[in-house]
Amino acid sequence: MKKFLLFLFCFLATQHILAQSTFSKYITFPVDTVVGSPNLVLNSDGLYLSSTAVLNTTSLHLYVARFTTQGNPVWEKLLSPAPDAFYQLPGLQSSIWLDSVLLVSTDFFRSSDFSQQGRVIAFTENGGLLWSKDFEANTFLSDGPLVKLDNETAMRISYSASSTNDYFWRIDKINAAGDSIWSKIISAGGKYIVGVEGAILSDNRILFASIYQNNPSNAEYGLFINTLSLNGDLIEQQSIYPLPFPPLGNLAANANGSIIFYDLLKKIGNLSYPYWCLTKQSEGAANEENCISINDNLRFARSLRLAPDGSIYGVGDILLGPPPASPKAGWIFKLSEGGDMLWSRIIIDTLENLTGALTDIAFDSTGALYACGAMYEATPEGTLSRLWILQLNNNGCFDNASLCGDTIYVPDVVSSISPLIETSWLQIYPNPADDYLVVRSEYPMSFEIKNILGVTCLAGKIQAGENSINIAMLPGGVFNFVAIPENQSYITTKTIVVR
């Protein structure tokens, strides 16, 4: 009778969790594994995140993972470019889908010769590695946002400099098989390029933002907004200068390209810190700026997306106290086509000492919003990093009526899930599983399988080596597999899905 009641409780709790259409979930990494700002790509079969992961504070990898549209893990990959190299953080819009292939653009640094090169890696929807293509330069090649031109081709935009320190942009067109179609160079006209930020396709033109300096020895910055033809030729170049802070360079535009939105950081009055400003530029009209300051909190947008109705969705972070030393929380907002704020939500986890930001956003045909970010928690053992995935309704709220408003506090007991990142000493497969789990461990260990509410539904002990665990009695749903190795000072938790 006890076993039946435990099964019934696990079943009902799991079904309750799965019935939620909106969610907030974490992927927690081991202590001192620091994750960067993730990119988000939404496809019909799920969510795809790409970021970096610094393992043990020294080894920097590229992290790519797939989740269901309910935020449940499907697969993950950790990639290292070479023994003497490490990946840089992928920039804005560095992941796209192209003909059923996921492309992730990044660059990597070789410590042996201090060279920096570009790379695009292609994955199947099941996480298989299809190909990897390098983009090399005589000095360095940095950044590299991707723009989807059609189902077969994409454009990669990066920047570099000659041996005489003349900066330029490099435009590469590639196809879904990784073949180069052409490569072109555009001079920066004597400016020092600092970064390539947002890049979009609008009205058969490519728009991309790039940060520059006239002189790297001074503290003034500028923002180029470059317009390219589909053949990679420069059609128009606009410059905003001077700016007292490095601009953000997020871009959005309407379908015919007559209205362009971009964001800057501006100094307002005598304040020593910048305000976030959204700039609307219409053809034949002066720029219109809307500098956002709500309750005097400093905000930064990290990604902008234009909806079919012309409104703008964005995500970023907000300082919860006076700058610069203040914890940060996630920020999600919606603006009208005219740049007026329609709603703005601050999303705060109730766990103490947690700080971070939302970094990318996507929405599906039903109006559901998906966002991702990275959060960091200071613990006595070290820094604890978490990737953050949310699904919200088109009002920026959770379905639970109590989780809506200008500030939303997300209870950690509801939102957190266990670590997804692979560890070398423990492998669990298949995942999802039906009746049996195969667990391969380097150590003897005890284990517990818990549902999302933390109720232990199955427990036992296994020996080092390969073991089979019967899970046929578990209801379908998402569970946490807690592994406690003997004579070791750590506990590892993995997410498993039971069908």
C-alpha positions as CSV (number, residue, x, y, z in Angstrom):
1,M,0.0,0.0,0.0
2,K,2.9,2.4,0.8
3,K,4.5,1.8,-2.6
4,F,1.1,2.4,-4.3
5,L,0.6,5.7,-2.4
6,L,4.2,6.8,-3.3
7,F,3.6,6.0,-6.9
8,L,0.3,7.9,-6.9
9,F,1.9,10.9,-5.3
10,C,4.8,10.9,-7.8
11,F,2.4,10.5,-10.7
12,L,0.1,13.3,-9.6
13,A,3.0,15.7,-8.8
14,T,4.7,14.9,-12.1
15,Q,1.5,15.5,-14.1
16,H,0.9,18.8,-12.3
17,I,4.4,20.0,-13.2
18,L,4.0,18.9,-16.9
19,A,0.6,20.6,-17.1
20,Q,2.2,24.0,-16.6
21,S,2.5,25.8,-20.0
22,T,4.8,28.5,-18.7
23,F,7.9,27.8,-16.7
24,S,11.2,29.0,-15.2
25,K,14.0,26.4,-15.0
26,Y,17.6,26.3,-14.2
27,I,20.5,24.1,-15.4
28,T,23.0,24.2,-12.5
29,F,26.6,23.6,-13.2
30,P,29.3,22.3,-10.8
31,V,31.0,24.8,-8.5
32,D,33.6,27.0,-10.4
33,T,32.2,26.0,-13.8
34,V,31.3,29.4,-15.1
35,V,28.8,29.7,-18.0
36,G,28.7,32.8,-20.3
37,S,25.7,34.6,-21.8
38,P,23.7,32.1,-23.9
39,N,22.1,32.4,-27.3
40,L,18.7,31.0,-27.9
41,V,17.3,29.5,-31.1
42,L,13.7,28.3,-31.3
43,N,12.7,25.5,-33.7
44,S,9.6,23.4,-34.1
45,D,11.2,20.6,-32.1
46,G,12.6,22.5,-29.2
47,L,15.0,25.1,-27.8
48,Y,18.7,25.3,-28.6
49,L,21.2,27.1,-26.4
50,S,24.8,27.9,-27.1
51,S,27.3,29.5,-24.7
52,T,30.7,28.9,-23.1
53,A,31.5,26.9,-20.0
54,V,34.7,27.5,-18.1
55,L,35.5,24.2,-16.3
56,N,37.5,24.4,-13.1
57,T,38.2,28.1,-13.7
58,T,40.7,27.3,-16.5
59,S,39.4,25.2,-19.4
60,L,37.0,27.1,-21.7
61,H,34.6,25.1,-23.8
62,L,31.7,25.7,-26.2
63,Y,28.5,24.5,-24.7
64,V,25.5,23.6,-26.9
65,A,22.3,22.0,-25.7
66,R,18.8,21.1,-26.8
67,F,15.7,21.3,-24.6
68,T,12.0,20.6,-25.2
69,T,9.6,23.5,-25.5
70,Q,8.8,22.8,-21.8
71,G,12.4,23.3,-20.9
72,N,13.3,19.6,-20.3
73,P,16.9,18.6,-21.4
74,V,17.3,16.4,-24.5
75,W,21.1,16.5,-25.2
76,E,24.2,18.6,-24.6
77,K,27.6,19.0,-26.0
78,L,30.9,20.3,-24.6
79,L,33.5,21.1,-27.3
80,S,37.1,22.1,-27.0
81,P,38.9,23.5,-30.1
82,A,42.3,22.0,-29.4
83,P,44.6,21.2,-26.4
84,D,46.3,24.6,-26.7
85,A,43.2,26.6,-27.5
86,F,39.9,27.8,-26.0
87,Y,36.6,29.1,-27.3
88,Q,35.6,32.7,-27.0
89,L,32.0,33.6,-25.9
90,P,29.6,33.4,-28.8
91,G,28.3,36.9,-29.6
92,L,24.8,38.2,-30.5
93,Q,22.9,36.1,-33.0
94,S,25.6,33.5,-33.3
95,S,23.2,30.5,-33.7
96,I,20.7,29.9,-36.6
97,W,18.8,27.0,-38.2
98,L,19.7,26.3,-41.9
99,D,18.1,23.5,-43.8
100,S,17.6,21.3,-40.7
101,V,21.1,22.1,-39.5
102,L,22.0,24.1,-36.4
103,L,24.9,26.4,-37.1
104,V,26.9,27.9,-34.1
105,S,29.4,30.6,-34.8
106,T,32.3,31.4,-32.5
107,D,36.0,32.1,-32.4
108,F,38.8,30.5,-30.6
109,F,42.2,31.6,-29.3
110,R,45.4,29.6,-29.5
111,S,47.8,30.1,-26.6
112,S,50.8,28.7,-28.5
113,D,50.9,31.5,-31.1
114,F,48.3,33.9,-29.7
115,S,46.2,33.7,-32.9
116,Q,42.4,34.1,-32.9
117,Q,40.3,32.6,-35.7
118,G,36.6,32.1,-36.5
119,R,34.7,28.8,-36.6
120,V,31.2,27.7,-37.5
121,I,30.1,24.3,-36.2
122,A,27.1,22.4,-37.6
123,F,24.9,20.0,-35.5
124,T,21.9,17.8,-36.3
125,E,18.7,18.1,-34.3
126,N,19.9,15.1,-32.4
127,G,23.2,16.6,-31.4
128,G,25.4,14.9,-34.0
129,L,28.4,16.9,-35.2
130,L,28.1,17.4,-39.0
131,W,31.1,19.6,-39.8
132,S,33.3,22.4,-38.5
133,K,34.6,25.2,-40.7
134,D,37.4,27.6,-39.8
135,F,37.8,31.2,-41.0
136,E,41.4,32.3,-40.8
137,A,43.2,35.7,-41.0
138,N,46.8,36.8,-41.0
139,T,46.4,38.5,-37.6
140,F,43.1,37.7,-35.9
141,L,39.4,37.2,-36.7
142,S,36.8,38.1,-34.0
143,D,33.1,38.0,-33.5
144,G,30.9,36.5,-36.2
145,P,27.1,36.9,-36.0
146,L,25.1,34.8,-38.5
147,V,22.3,36.0,-40.7
148,K,20.1,33.5,-42.4
149,L,19.6,34.5,-46.1
150,D,17.4,31.6,-47.1
151,N,17.0,27.9,-46.2
152,E,20.3,27.1,-47.8
153,T,22.7,30.0,-47.2
154,A,23.9,32.3,-44.4
155,M,26.2,35.3,-44.0
156,R,28.8,35.5,-41.3
157,I,30.1,39.0,-40.3
158,S,33.4,39.4,-38.4
159,Y,36.2,41.9,-38.1
160,S,40.0,41.8,-38.2
161,A,43.0,44.0,-38.9
162,S,46.0,44.0,-41.2
163,S,49.6,43.7,-40.1
164,T,49.7,47.5,-40.3
165,N,46.7,47.8,-38.0
166,D,44.1,48.8,-40.6
167,Y,40.8,47.4,-39.4
168,F,38.2,45.9,-41.7
169,W,35.0,43.8,-41.7
170,R,35.0,40.4,-43.3
171,I,31.8,39.1,-44.9
172,D,31.5,35.3,-45.6
173,K,28.7,33.6,-47.3
174,I,28.4,29.8,-46.6
175,N,25.8,27.1,-47.3
176,A,24.3,24.4,-45.1
177,A,27.1,22.0,-46.1
178,G,29.8,24.3,-44.8
179,D,31.0,25.4,-48.3
180,S,32.3,28.9,-48.8
181,I,30.4,30.7,-51.6
182,W,32.4,34.0,-51.4
183,S,34.3,36.2,-48.9
184,K,34.6,40.0,-49.0
185,I,36.5,42.7,-47.2
186,I,35.1,46.1,-46.3
187,S,37.5,48.7,-44.9
188,A,36.7,50.5,-41.6
189,G,38.1,53.7,-43.0
190,G,40.8,54.1,-40.4
191,K,38.6,53.4,-37.4
192,Y,39.5,50.9,-34.7
193,I,36.8,48.3,-34.6
194,V,35.9,47.1,-31.1
195,G,33.1,44.6,-32.0
196,V,30.4,43.4,-34.3
197,E,27.1,43.3,-32.6
198,G,23.6,42.7,-33.9
199,A,23.0,41.7,-37.6
200,I,19.6,41.2,-39.3
201,L,18.0,40.6,-42.7
202,S,15.5,43.3,-43.7
203,D,14.0,44.0,-47.1
204,N,16.7,42.0,-49.0
205,R,19.4,44.0,-47.2
206,I,21.8,43.1,-44.3
207,L,22.0,45.6,-41.4
208,F,24.7,45.2,-38.8
209,A,26.0,47.3,-35.9
210,S,29.7,47.6,-35.1
211,I,31.4,49.5,-32.2
212,Y,34.4,51.6,-33.0
213,Q,36.9,54.1,-31.7
214,N,38.7,57.0,-33.5
215,N,41.6,56.5,-31.2
216,P,41.9,53.5,-28.8
217,S,43.7,55.7,-26.3
218,N,40.6,57.9,-25.5
219,A,37.4,56.9,-23.9
220,E,35.0,57.9,-26.7
221,Y,33.1,55.3,-28.7
222,G,31.0,55.3,-31.8
223,L,28.5,53.0,-33.5
224,F,28.4,52.1,-37.2
225,I,25.2,50.9,-38.7
226,N,26.2,49.4,-42.0
227,T,23.8,48.3,-44.8
228,L,25.0,45.6,-47.2
229,S,23.5,44.1,-50.3
230,L,22.9,40.3,-50.4
231,N,26.2,40.1,-52.3
232,G,28.1,41.6,-49.4
233,D,28.6,45.1,-50.9
234,L,28.4,48.2,-48.7
235,I,25.3,50.2,-49.6
236,E,25.2,52.7,-46.8
237,Q,27.1,53.5,-43.6
238,Q,25.8,55.6,-40.7
239,S,27.8,56.7,-37.7
240,I,26.8,57.8,-34.2
241,Y,29.7,59.6,-32.5
242,P,30.8,60.5,-29.9
243,L,29.4,58.2,-27.2
244,P,30.8,58.2,-23.6
245,F,30.1,54.5,-23.2
246,P,30.5,51.5,-25.4
247,P,27.1,51.1,-27.2
248,L,25.2,47.8,-27.1
249,G,24.3,47.6,-30.8
250,N,21.2,45.4,-30.7
251,L,19.2,45.8,-33.9
252,A,15.6,45.3,-35.0
253,A,13.8,46.4,-38.1
254,N,10.4,46.2,-39.7
255,A,9.8,44.0,-42.8
256,N,10.6,46.6,-45.5
257,G,13.5,48.1,-43.6
258,S,11.9,51.6,-43.4
259,I,12.1,51.7,-39.6
260,I,15.2,50.6,-37.7
261,F,15.6,50.3,-34.0
262,Y,19.0,50.2,-32.2
263,D,20.1,50.8,-28.6
264,L,22.8,52.9,-27.1
265,L,24.1,53.8,-23.6
266,K,23.8,57.6,-22.9
267,K,24.9,59.8,-20.1
268,I,21.9,61.7,-18.7
269,G,22.5,64.9,-16.8
270,N,25.2,64.7,-14.1
271,L,24.9,61.0,-13.5
272,S,28.2,59.0,-13.7
273,Y,26.5,56.0,-15.1
274,P,24.6,55.5,-18.4
275,Y,20.9,55.1,-19.2
276,W,19.7,52.6,-21.8
277,C,18.2,54.3,-24.8
278,L,16.2,52.8,-27.7
279,T,16.6,54.8,-30.9
280,K,14.0,54.7,-33.7
281,Q,15.1,55.7,-37.1
282,S,12.6,56.2,-39.9
283,E,13.5,57.0,-43.5
284,G,13.4,60.7,-44.1
285,A,12.9,61.5,-40.4
286,A,15.1,62.5,-37.5
287,N,16.1,59.9,-34.9
288,E,13.7,59.5,-32.0
289,E,15.2,58.4,-28.7
290,N,13.4,56.9,-25.7
291,C,15.8,56.6,-22.7
292,I,14.4,54.0,-20.3
293,S,14.8,54.7,-16.6
294,I,12.2,53.2,-14.3
295,N,12.6,53.8,-10.6
296,D,16.1,55.1,-11.3
297,N,17.4,51.5,-11.8
298,L,20.1,51.1,-14.5
299,R,19.0,48.7,-17.2
300,F,20.8,47.1,-20.2
301,A,19.0,45.4,-23.1
302,R,20.9,42.3,-24.4
303,S,18.7,41.3,-27.3
304,L,15.9,42.8,-29.3
305,R,13.4,41.0,-31.5
306,L,10.7,42.5,-33.8
307,A,7.3,40.8,-33.7
308,P,5.1,40.5,-36.8
309,D,2.8,43.3,-35.5
310,G,5.7,45.8,-35.4
311,S,6.2,45.7,-31.6
312,I,9.5,45.0,-30.0
313,Y,10.4,42.4,-27.4
314,G,13.6,42.6,-25.5
315,V,15.5,41.1,-22.6
316,G,18.4,42.2,-20.5
317,D,19.3,42.9,-16.9
318,I,18.6,45.5,-14.3
319,L,20.7,46.7,-11.3
320,L,18.6,46.3,-8.1
321,G,20.6,48.9,-6.3
322,P,23.0,51.8,-6.9
323,P,25.7,51.2,-9.5
324,P,28.2,49.8,-9.9
325,A,28.2,47.3,-7.1
326,S,24.7,45.9,-7.1
327,P,23.1,42.5,-7.7
328,K,21.3,42.1,-11.1
329,A,18.0,40.5,-12.1
330,G,16.4,39.5,-15.4
331,W,14.5,42.1,-17.4
332,I,11.9,41.5,-20.1
333,F,9.9,44.1,-21.9
334,K,7.7,45.0,-24.8
335,L,7.6,48.3,-26.7
336,S,5.2,49.6,-29.4
337,E,6.4,50.3,-32.9
338,G,6.7,53.9,-31.8
339,G,9.1,53.0,-29.0
340,D,6.6,53.4,-26.1
341,M,6.9,50.9,-23.2
342,L,3.9,48.6,-23.2
343,W,5.0,46.5,-20.3
344,S,8.2,45.8,-18.4
345,R,8.9,43.0,-16.0
346,I,11.7,42.4,-13.5
347,I,12.1,38.7,-12.8
348,I,13.9,37.9,-9.6
349,D,14.6,34.5,-8.1
350,T,13.9,34.3,-4.4
351,L,17.2,32.5,-3.7
352,E,19.6,34.9,-2.0
353,N,23.0,35.9,-3.4
354,L,21.8,35.2,-7.0
355,T,22.7,37.7,-9.7
356,G,22.7,37.6,-13.5
357,A,20.8,38.6,-16.7
358,L,18.5,37.5,-19.4
359,T,20.5,37.5,-22.7
360,D,18.3,36.3,-25.6
361,I,14.6,36.0,-26.5
362,A,12.4,34.2,-29.1
363,F,8.7,33.8,-29.7
364,D,6.6,31.2,-31.5
365,S,3.5,31.6,-33.7
366,T,1.2,31.4,-30.7
367,G,2.8,34.4,-29.0
368,A,4.5,32.4,-26.3
369,L,7.8,34.0,-25.3
370,Y,11.0,32.1,-24.6
371,A,14.0,33.7,-22.9
372,C,17.4,32.5,-21.6
373,G,20.1,33.9,-19.5
374,A,22.8,33.1,-17.0
375,M,22.7,33.5,-13.2
376,Y,25.5,33.3,-10.6
377,E,25.4,32.5,-6.9
378,A,28.2,33.1,-4.4
379,T,28.6,30.1,-2.1
380,P,31.2,29.2,0.5
381,E,32.6,26.5,-1.9
382,G,32.9,28.9,-4.9
383,T,30.7,30.4,-7.7
384,L,27.7,28.4,-8.8
385,S,26.6,29.1,-12.3
386,R,23.1,28.5,-13.8
387,L,21.7,28.7,-17.3
388,W,18.2,30.1,-17.1
389,I,15.3,29.2,-19.4
390,L,11.8,30.7,-19.2
391,Q,8.6,30.5,-21.1
392,L,6.1,33.3,-20.6
393,N,2.8,34.3,-22.1
394,N,2.6,37.2,-24.5
395,N,2.1,39.6,-21.6
396,G,5.4,38.6,-20.1
397,C,3.8,36.7,-17.2
398,F,3.5,33.2,-15.9
399,D,0.2,31.5,-16.1
400,N,0.0,31.5,-12.4
401,A,-1.8,34.8,-11.7
402,S,0.3,35.5,-8.6
403,L,3.4,35.5,-10.9
404,C,2.7,38.6,-12.8
405,G,3.3,42.3,-12.3
406,D,6.1,44.8,-12.7
407,T,8.3,42.7,-10.5
408,I,7.9,38.9,-10.5
409,Y,9.5,36.8,-7.7
410,V,10.1,33.2,-8.9
411,P,10.2,30.7,-6.1
412,D,13.4,28.7,-6.3
413,V,11.7,25.5,-5.1
414,V,9.4,25.7,-8.2
415,S,11.9,26.8,-10.8
416,S,15.1,25.0,-10.2
417,I,16.1,21.8,-11.9
418,S,19.2,19.7,-11.4
419,P,22.5,19.8,-13.2
420,L,22.5,18.8,-16.9
421,I,26.2,19.1,-17.6
422,E,28.0,15.8,-18.2
423,T,30.6,14.6,-15.7
424,S,33.4,12.3,-16.7
425,W,32.9,9.8,-13.8
426,L,29.2,9.2,-14.4
427,Q,27.2,8.4,-17.5
428,I,23.4,7.7,-17.6
429,Y,21.6,6.5,-20.7
430,P,19.3,6.2,-22.5
431,N,17.7,9.6,-21.8
432,P,14.7,9.7,-22.2
433,A,14.3,6.1,-20.9
434,D,11.4,3.6,-20.8
435,D,11.9,0.7,-18.4
436,Y,15.6,0.6,-17.6
437,L,18.5,3.1,-17.0
438,V,22.1,2.1,-17.7
439,V,24.4,3.8,-15.1
440,R,28.1,3.7,-15.6
441,S,30.1,5.0,-12.6
442,E,33.8,5.0,-11.7
443,Y,32.8,4.7,-8.0
444,P,30.4,2.6,-5.9
445,M,27.6,4.9,-5.0
446,S,24.1,5.2,-3.6
447,F,21.4,7.0,-5.7
448,E,18.0,8.6,-5.3
449,I,15.5,9.4,-8.1
450,K,13.4,12.3,-7.1
451,N,10.5,14.1,-8.9
452,I,10.5,17.8,-9.4
453,L,8.9,18.4,-6.0
454,G,11.9,16.6,-4.4
455,V,10.0,13.4,-3.4
456,T,12.2,10.3,-3.6
457,C,10.4,7.8,-5.8
458,L,13.3,5.2,-6.1
459,A,16.5,4.7,-4.2
460,G,19.3,2.1,-4.0
461,K,23.0,1.3,-4.3
462,I,25.2,0.3,-7.3
463,Q,28.8,-0.8,-7.8
464,A,31.5,0.8,-9.9
465,G,31.2,-0.1,-13.6
466,E,28.0,-0.6,-15.6
467,N,24.7,-1.1,-13.8
468,S,21.1,-1.5,-14.9
469,I,18.3,0.1,-12.9
470,N,14.7,-1.0,-13.3
471,I,12.5,2.2,-13.5
472,A,9.4,0.6,-15.0
473,M,7.4,1.5,-11.8
474,L,8.0,5.3,-12.3
475,P,5.3,7.3,-14.1
476,G,6.2,9.3,-17.2
477,G,7.8,12.7,-16.4
478,V,11.0,14.5,-15.4
479,F,13.1,13.3,-12.5
480,N,16.4,14.2,-10.8
481,F,18.9,11.4,-10.5
482,V,21.0,12.1,-7.4
483,A,24.3,10.2,-7.3
484,I,26.3,10.0,-4.0
485,P,29.6,8.3,-4.7
486,E,31.4,6.6,-1.7
487,N,34.4,8.2,-0.2
488,Q,34.0,11.4,-2.4
489,S,33.2,14.9,-1.3
490,Y,30.6,15.8,-3.8
491,I,27.1,14.9,-5.0
492,T,26.1,14.9,-8.7
493,T,22.5,15.4,-9.9
494,K,21.3,14.7,-13.5
495,T,18.0,15.3,-15.1
496,I,16.3,12.2,-16.6
497,V,13.1,11.9,-18.6
498,V,10.9,8.8,-18.1
499,R,8.5,8.1,-21.0
